Amino acid sequence: MILYFPITTNETTFVRVRGKEYQNKMGKRNFISFIVFVLITGVLGNVSGTWTKINSPTRQTLKTVCFVDSLHGWAAGDSGTVIHTIDGGQNWALQNSGTENEIVDIFFLNRQTGWAVSWNISSIFGTILLRTQDGGDHWSNAGDPLVNKFIKSISFSDSVNGYLGGLPDVFLQTRNGGLDWTPVRIDTATFSHFPVFNFALYNVNYGFACGGHYDLAGVIWRTVNGGQNWSAQGVGPEPVHQLQIIDSLHIVGVGGDPEFGSSFVCSTDGGDSWQYQTLGIFGIASALAFRTAAEGWATLGTVRKFIFTSDTGSTWGEISTPENSAIFDLTFCDPQNGYAVGDSGAILKYDFLSNANTQNKPAAQLSRFQLEQNYPNPFNSRTTIRFQIPAEGFVQLKILDMFGRQIALLINEKRTAGSHRVDFVAKSLPSGYYFYSLTFSPEKNTGSFTRIRKMLLVK
């Protein structure tokens, strides 16, 4: 049974759900929606599987993967490589794309109709779009080359409406199935010249694009009228590389930069507002896919790790990829079937396990890894941080400023399982918001887990 009830203190409303208190700062309607979302995702919030490497027909690096159902999928990458499966990844076959250029993205609308994005740097210096209408058996050029434009992502909401995004500031749309591409209309000039990295389309009318520029801004664009107009919003200091729509109100995304590592963004009001958080995990989260509304995975590329969440992004863990493969893209076609691709033709398949078999898996340990809110908070000079770890392992507790820079290292040693506490003294720091980041590396596990909380220093 799930019980929750409101608590009112000085005109501020809280709701306690499963022992946690949530403060209402978003209005009655959005707050109720948020609590319902917590209840739903809490039921689903267990990671129930692992990734395993499967046979691949190529040694070329694969950059992108797309499935239209649990059986039919494609992956593509270096030297024009395209591979295809019709049996859920048990067997893969090479297809002839007609190009030897790198393919950076592939998208299929159904089992027959698909597009691929190929970069040509030897002759036209730009992008060539490829199209197939027979499941990839035959590919042909789709229109004229896009000179001096390097497309990173292509996506269609139906057979006629589609979008292209890329470098240096490409954001194009088609209304006729890709025969013609024209610039979209953006409501502000402030973010009109930022690169677009990816798309998340909920339906033909409602969708998002994401991108940005390192050390300048992460940008998210939104349309609610079928692409006739796009509104742009800066959401953080670093680019957002991929978004996932959980439902019409809840959208999450990942990104980051080489200096400060991975980052996470989320909205609980359909994109009206966004929260940005640096995860304190080395590597750039470049691809994101959710198995359920709660369980999500992101790739860290050449860092050769996944990061994962079992609570829709509130907390994240990290784990090495099978055989330390560099993984660049992943997708889930349903809660039981997921695929990831990467360096040297690597193909990974998500193995779904029953809950009875997941007690020793990384996410089971993550659920018993707790970082409490510091007390008091806000605080004046001194506060206490408490945490709990499920097993013996190496613990690192850091204090970060609002830019993700480390300003103090409170713990950097092995600790035993159980509850721990440490006092943080901030006499020399100015007033403001700070983060404290706890990373736990179990002694008998190659992965590590990170939790981050925010605190307020007031002098």
KOLVEXTOR-506917 format. One record per residue (C-alpha): x, y, z. Coordinates in steps of 0.05 Angstrom, whole numbers, padded with zeros to 5 digits, always signed. Layout:
# residues N
XYZ;...
END
This chain:
# residues 459
+00000+00000+00000;+00024+00070-00017;+00006+00126+00031;+00018+00200+00022;-00010+00261+00056;+00000+00337+00055;+00038+00374+00108;+00031+00450+00113;+00082+00494+00148;+00080+00570+00142;+00040+00566+00077;+00089+00518+00046;+00060+00451+00025;+00099+00386+00029;+00078+00316+00010;+00109+00255+00040;+00114+00196-00008;+00148+00131+00015;+00182+00168+00071;+00207+00226+00028;+00182+00297+00032;+00171+00338-00031;+00161+00413-00027;+00110+00448-00071;+00146+00503-00110;+00113+00491-00177;+00039+00506-00168;-00018+00460-00150;-00030+00427-00217;+00043+00413-00233;+00057+00391-00161;+00001+00340-00162;+00027+00315-00229;+00097+00309-00200;+00073+00268-00140;+00034+00221-00185;+00097+00214-00227;+00139+00197-00166;+00087+00144-00146;+00087+00113-00215;+00162+00113-00226;+00175+00088-00155;+00138+00024-00173;+00180+00016-00235;+00246+00039-00205;+00287-00024-00206;+00341-00038-00257;+00328-00110-00278;+00382-00131-00325;+00453-00126-00352;+00488-00115-00419;+00524-00171-00456;+00565-00169-00520;+00537-00206-00580;+00565-00226-00648;+00577-00171-00699;+00588-00177-00775;+00637-00118-00776;+00699-00090-00743;+00681-00019-00764;+00661+00029-00708;+00586+00035-00703;+00560+00105-00684;+00485+00098-00686;+00430+00047-00676;+00355+00047-00690;+00299-00004-00678;+00227+00001-00702;+00203-00059-00662;+00232-00116-00621;+00257-00153-00684;+00277-00102-00737;+00337-00057-00726;+00395-00023-00761;+00463+00004-00739;+00513+00046-00778;+00581+00078-00772;+00650+00085-00804;+00665+00072-00878;+00591+00073-00896;+00577+00011-00855;+00503-00008-00846;+00481-00073-00812;+00411-00100-00804;+00375-00151-00761;+00306-00182-00770;+00308-00228-00709;+00320-00183-00650;+00396-00181-00656;+00409-00256-00659;+00437-00247-00728;+00462-00185-00764;+00476-00176-00839;+00515-00123-00876;+00478-00077-00924;+00508-00037-00981;+00498+00037-00966;+00531+00060-01030;+00581+00105-00993;+00648+00096-00959;+00638+00159-00917;+00623+00158-00843;+00550+00151-00825;+00535+00190-00761;+00460+00178-00754;+00408+00130-00780;+00332+00135-00772;+00277+00088-00793;+00204+00107-00793;+00180+00036-00804;+00209-00030-00830;+00216-00002-00901;+00230+00073-00898;+00294+00100-00870;+00346+00155-00875;+00420+00159-00860;+00466+00219-00850;+00535+00213-00883;+00593+00262-00874;+00636+00276-00934;+00701+00314-00920;+00740+00295-00983;+00700+00328-01039;+00638+00369-01020;+00658+00381-00946;+00589+00372-00918;+00532+00322-00910;+00499+00274-00958;+00431+00247-00939;+00415+00175-00958;+00346+00144-00963;+00318+00073-00969;+00247+00049-00983;+00260-00025-00979;+00289-00035-00909;+00360-00017-00928;+00370-00066-00986;+00381-00006-01031;+00403+00064-01012;+00404+00127-01055;+00421+00201-01045;+00362+00240-01018;+00368+00309-01051;+00429+00353-01061;+00489+00352-01014;+00488+00401-00956;+00554+00438-00966;+00590+00464-00904;+00535+00434-00860;+00549+00374-00817;+00484+00342-00795;+00486+00304-00729;+00414+00281-00725;+00354+00266-00769;+00284+00250-00744;+00214+00245-00773;+00147+00248-00737;+00111+00218-00797;+00124+00204-00870;+00126+00278-00890;+00148+00318-00829;+00220+00314-00809;+00279+00353-00780;+00354+00359-00788;+00402+00387-00736;+00476+00397-00735;+00538+00441-00742;+00553+00498-00743;+00481+00521-00731;+00437+00476-00773;+00363+00469-00757;+00321+00449-00818;+00253+00420-00830;+00216+00385-00887;+00142+00382-00902;+00147+00335-00961;+00185+00274-00937;+00254+00302-00947;+00249+00329-01018;+00262+00400-00993;+00292+00426-00928;+00282+00497-00901;+00305+00533-00837;+00257+00530-00779;+00229+00592-00747;+00258+00606-00677;+00226+00657-00631;+00291+00688-00606;+00357+00708-00637;+00395+00693-00573;+00400+00618-00586;+00389+00618-00662;+00462+00603-00678;+00475+00544-00632;+00486+00473-00659;+00428+00424-00654;+00450+00354-00632;+00386+00313-00627;+00310+00310-00628;+00255+00281-00584;+00187+00282-00620;+00125+00264-00579;+00078+00269-00638;+00071+00310-00702;+00054+00373-00663;+00096+00369-00599;+00170+00359-00596;+00239+00382-00573;+00309+00392-00599;+00372+00398-00558;+00444+00422-00567;+00488+00480-00548;+00561+00498-00545;+00615+00479-00494;+00626+00531-00440;+00571+00576-00468;+00502+00544-00461;+00460+00482-00464;+00399+00497-00506;+00331+00464-00514;+00281+00482-00568;+00207+00465-00564;+00149+00465-00613;+00076+00457-00597;+00048+00471-00666;+00079+00420-00712;+00144+00457-00723;+00114+00522-00748;+00150+00558-00690;+00204+00536-00641;+00218+00569-00574;+00290+00567-00549;+00314+00565-00477;+00382+00563-00446;+00381+00509-00392;+00453+00505-00367;+00526+00520-00381;+00541+00459-00424;+00509+00425-00485;+00451+00376-00479;+00465+00317-00524;+00401+00277-00521;+00330+00282-00493;+00278+00230-00475;+00204+00245-00467;+00176+00204-00409;+00106+00232-00419;+00077+00298-00442;+00100+00334-00379;+00164+00298-00359;+00226+00305-00404;+00297+00286-00385;+00364+00295-00419;+00439+00286-00413;+00501+00322-00435;+00564+00352-00406;+00633+00374-00425;+00705+00346-00420;+00723+00389-00359;+00663+00381-00313;+00637+00314-00337;+00566+00290-00347;+00504+00331-00333;+00429+00319-00328;+00369+00363-00345;+00296+00351-00330;+00228+00385-00336;+00164+00367-00300;+00120+00419-00335;+00126+00401-00408;+00187+00443-00420;+00164+00509-00390;+00222+00505-00341;+00284+00462-00333;+00331+00439-00278;+00404+00428-00294;+00451+00386-00252;+00525+00368-00258;+00533+00294-00239;+00605+00295-00218;+00619+00235-00264;+00678+00238-00312;+00658+00235-00386;+00605+00265-00431;+00538+00231-00431;+00523+00231-00506;+00466+00182-00516;+00406+00167-00471;+00351+00114-00471;+00299+00095-00418;+00276+00023-00410;+00218+00044-00366;+00195+00111-00339;+00245+00102-00282;+00304+00063-00310;+00349+00099-00358;+00419+00088-00388;+00469+00135-00420;+00534+00123-00456;+00601+00156-00438;+00635+00137-00504;+00711+00130-00499;+00707+00130-00422;+00680+00059-00434;+00625+00064-00382;+00550+00069-00376;+00515+00113-00326;+00446+00090-00304;+00388+00113-00261;+00331+00074-00228;+00292+00136-00206;+00284+00178-00269;+00350+00215-00259;+00347+00234-00185;+00410+00191-00174;+00460+00160-00221;+00509+00102-00218;+00565+00084-00266;+00590+00017-00289;+00641-00007-00340;+00616-00033-00407;+00626-00107-00425;+00698-00119-00447;+00710-00045-00436;+00679-00028-00503;+00672+00045-00523;+00597+00052-00533;+00568+00111-00572;+00493+00099-00579;+00437+00057-00549;+00363+00046-00554;+00306+00007-00521;+00250-00017-00567;+00210-00043-00507;+00224-00057-00432;+00255-00125-00448;+00298-00108-00508;+00354-00058-00512;+00415-00051-00557;+00479-00010-00557;+00535-00002-00608;+00606+00024-00609;+00679+00016-00625;+00706-00041-00669;+00635-00064-00688;+00614-00075-00615;+00541-00094-00606;+00511-00101-00536;+00444-00130-00518;+00406-00116-00455;+00390-00180-00417;+00326-00173-00378;+00325-00210-00312;+00271-00223-00261;+00274-00183-00196;+00294-00247-00159;+00359-00248-00198;+00380-00175-00189;+00399-00170-00116;+00473-00171-00132;+00467-00126-00193;+00493-00054-00191;+00425-00022-00185;+00407-00064-00124;+00468-00035-00090;+00450+00034-00115;+00382+00029-00080;+00418+00018-00013;+00467+00074-00024;+00439+00137+00010;+00462+00209+00016;+00420+00249+00064;+00405+00324+00062;+00456+00362+00103;+00432+00389+00170;+00422+00445+00184;+00406+00472+00116;+00411+00530+00104;+00472+00533+00149;+00521+00584+00177;+00593+00559+00173;+00581+00488+00198;+00535+00432+00176;+00532+00355+00181;+00529+00307+00122;+00505+00236+00134;+00507+00178+00085;+00499+00102+00082;+00536+00051+00039;+00513-00021+00028;+00582-00054+00030;+00654-00040+00043;+00686+00003-00010;+00722+00067-00029;+00685+00132-00012;+00698+00202-00038;+00658+00261-00012;+00671+00327-00047;+00644+00398-00041;+00631+00433-00108;+00613+00504-00126;+00557+00522-00173;+00603+00512-00233;+00620+00441-00212;+00690+00458-00189;+00717+00421-00129;+00731+00466-00070;+00739+00415-00014;+00752+00340-00006;+00721+00314+00059;+00731+00239+00050;+00777+00201+00004;+00786+00132+00035;+00758+00062+00045;+00697+00058+00091;+00659-00001+00120;+00586-00016+00105;+00535+00024+00146;+00519+00095+00165;+00571+00151+00168;+00573+00225+00182;+00621+00282+00171;+00620+00356+00190;+00634+00409+00137;+00662+00476+00161;+00655+00533+00110;+00684+00592+00148;+00725+00617+00088;+00670+00609+00036;+00621+00663+00014;+00546+00655+00020;+00512+00618-00036;+00491+00550-00062;+00540+00492-00062;+00537+00418-00080;+00563+00358-00042;+00579+00296-00084;+00587+00226-00055;+00619+00172-00098;+00620+00099-00074;+00661+00044-00107;+00644-00025-00078;+00704-00069-00063;+00675-00128-00102;+00647-00089-00161;+00680-00053-00219;+00625+00000-00221;+00616+00062-00178;+00557+00103-00156;+00548+00177-00147;+00496+00219-00111;+00494+00295-00108;+00455+00343-00064;+00451+00419-00060;+00460+00461+00004;+00455+00535+00020;+00508+00573+00060;+00481+00637+00092;+00526+00683+00132;
END
